[in-house]
Amino acid sequence: MTAKAKPKYYLVEAGVLPEVFIKVTEARELLETGEVRTVAEAVERVGISRSAFYKYKDSIMPFRDMRHGSIVTFNALLRDKKGVLSSLLTIFADSGANILTINQSIPNNGTAQVTISAITENMSISMDELLNAARTLYGVIRFDALAG
């Protein structure tokens, strides 16, 4: 890649990746959580070389890491009914997510687009549980998380 070329990103199912990519993410996690103190310890534990770790460490990360412990933007399509947005926000509050912004469009044809940005690092439930709770809520037509 040349200095001026923009990087391209792909969302790929982990099962099709070479094992070294998965092990690099495991080594990074060991370092980030403090389970090991050095790169040498991390790569030894997961079974890869230091050169492989350094080659790929800045180029691959689990999708969950992009959505957990950072700012995540959620996009929702809600019915224009009293209490729907309030109920959705209660799910966030109960989960421990810290809402930073809420943007709602003017309702059109009985629905409104809502974008919510939140810090998810202190959630007491998983991202999947939050998504499922929101998606099954009365008045929620669509609810998706975008990578932060």
Buried (B, 14 or more C-beta within 10 A) or exposed (E): EEEEEEEEEEEEEEEEEEEBBBBBBBBBBBBEEEEBEEBEBBBBBBEBEBEBBEEBBEEBBBEEBBBBBEBBBBEBBBBBBEEBBEBBBEBBEEBBBBEEEBEBEEEEEEBBBBBBBBBBEEBEBEBEEBBBBBEEBEBBEEBEBEEB
